[in-house]
Amino acid sequence: MTYEFIFRVFTAAILGGVIGFEREYRAKEAGLRTHFLVAMGSALFMIVSQYGFDSVLGESITLDPARVAAQVVSGIGFIGAGTIIFQKHVIKGLTTAAGLWATSAIGLASGSGMYMLAVTSTLLVLICLETIYFILHRIGSRNISVTISTSNRDKIKDILDRLRNDGVEIESYEMKDISSPMATKYSVSMELTVKRNKYQDNIINFMTKFDGVDIESIE
């Protein structure tokens, strides 16, 4: 029976590692090692929950075989919360957190010996992550943060008007005056929602079309 348990843990670790590799490839907050450990740990908790207390069971002692494993469902929330970042009005890491939650479920399924269910769920997770990523990459939108500076205030209005005309949604912007004895510059930070297939690679070229405008950062 010990070899069966080892195989369950090994299978869970491999399946979690496959999902983690995809997240690592996409440079997400939780990667290969995190998903590997979450799946393996979940499988181990399931095995311990089901079989770890056989030696103390008797006619007067009964245990709930799912009690330890059930804590994985709530416990994984702490790890998932650590991957979610709210930054500049944008939530990042939510998909990775959901992936960790699904990976823990795959580990539990593998730990209970439900191999086909675990493998099928892994494939569905990968299909979701990669297929939907490909679709959104082609037709979806994304949020970017752009900071520019210029000494000509009218240039800022020209850029904002041009962005709106091109269908870019300006979620927010903040302008600061940077005064010096020599001149006054204006620094503008903007939160934009742009079409991936139109602006993901061309936003820099767009900004450089305006003379006297410097790009400080693009995120």
NORMO-V162339 format. One record per residue. N is the residue number from 1. RES is the residue in one small letter. PSI is psi as a letter, one per 20 degrees, with the letter a starting at -180 (none if undefined). Layout:
# NORMO-V162339
n->[N | N]
res->[RES | RES]
psi->[PSI | PSI]
This chain:
# NORMO-V162339
n->[1 | 2 | 3 | 4 | 5 | 6 | 7 | 8 | 9 | 10 | 11 | 12 | 13 | 14 | 15 | 16 | 17 | 18 | 19 | 20 | 21 | 22 | 23 | 24 | 25 | 26 | 27 | 28 | 29 | 30 | 31 | 32 | 33 | 34 | 35 | 36 | 37 | 38 | 39 | 40 | 41 | 42 | 43 | 44 | 45 | 46 | 47 | 48 | 49 | 50 | 51 | 52 | 53 | 54 | 55 | 56 | 57 | 58 | 59 | 60 | 61 | 62 | 63 | 64 | 65 | 66 | 67 | 68 | 69 | 70 | 71 | 72 | 73 | 74 | 75 | 76 | 77 | 78 | 79 | 80 | 81 | 82 | 83 | 84 | 85 | 86 | 87 | 88 | 89 | 90 | 91 | 92 | 93 | 94 | 95 | 96 | 97 | 98 | 99 | 100 | 101 | 102 | 103 | 104 | 105 | 106 | 107 | 108 | 109 | 110 | 111 | 112 | 113 | 114 | 115 | 116 | 117 | 118 | 119 | 120 | 121 | 122 | 123 | 124 | 125 | 126 | 127 | 128 | 129 | 130 | 131 | 132 | 133 | 134 | 135 | 136 | 137 | 138 | 139 | 140 | 141 | 142 | 143 | 144 | 145 | 146 | 147 | 148 | 149 | 150 | 151 | 152 | 153 | 154 | 155 | 156 | 157 | 158 | 159 | 160 | 161 | 162 | 163 | 164 | 165 | 166 | 167 | 168 | 169 | 170 | 171 | 172 | 173 | 174 | 175 | 176 | 177 | 178 | 179 | 180 | 181 | 182 | 183 | 184 | 185 | 186 | 187 | 188 | 189 | 190 | 191 | 192 | 193 | 194 | 195 | 196 | 197 | 198 | 199 | 200 | 201 | 202 | 203 | 204 | 205 | 206 | 207 | 208 | 209 | 210 | 211 | 212 | 213 | 214 | 215 | 216 | 217 | 218 | 219]
res->[m | t | y | e | f | i | f | r | v | f | t | a | a | i | l | g | g | v | i | g | f | e | r | e | y | r | a | k | e | a | g | l | r | t | h | f | l | v | a | m | g | s | a | l | f | m | i | v | s | q | y | g | f | d | s | v | l | g | e | s | i | t | l | d | p | a | r | v | a | a | q | v | v | s | g | i | g | f | i | g | a | g | t | i | i | f | q | k | h | v | i | k | g | l | t | t | a | a | g | l | w | a | t | s | a | i | g | l | a | s | g | s | g | m | y | m | l | a | v | t | s | t | l | l | v | l | i | c | l | e | t | i | y | f | i | l | h | r | i | g | s | r | n | i | s | v | t | i | s | t | s | n | r | d | k | i | k | d | i | l | d | r | l | r | n | d | g | v | e | i | e | s | y | e | m | k | d | i | s | s | p | m | a | t | k | y | s | v | s | m | e | l | t | v | k | r | n | k | y | q | d | n | i | i | n | f | m | t | k | f | d | g | v | d | i | e | s | i | e]
psi->[h | g | h | g | g | g | h | g | g | g | g | g | g | g | g | h | h | g | g | h | h | g | h | g | h | j | l | r | h | p | b | g | g | g | h | g | h | g | g | g | h | g | g | g | h | g | g | g | h | h | i | i | k | h | h | i | q | a | h | i | p | q | q | o | i | j | g | g | h | h | i | h | g | h | h | i | h | h | g | h | h | i | i | p | p | o | p | l | j | p | p | q | j | g | g | h | g | h | h | g | g | h | h | h | h | g | g | g | g | h | h | j | j | m | g | g | g | g | g | g | h | g | g | h | g | h | g | g | g | g | g | h | g | g | g | h | h | g | i | a | r | q | p | q | p | p | p | r | q | q | i | o | h | h | h | g | g | g | g | g | g | g | g | g | h | j | j | p | p | o | g | q | q | p | p | q | p | n | q | r | h | g | r | p | q | p | p | p | p | q | o | q | o | q | p | g | i | h | i | h | i | j | h | g | h | g | h | i | i | o | q | j | p | p | o | g | q | p | none]
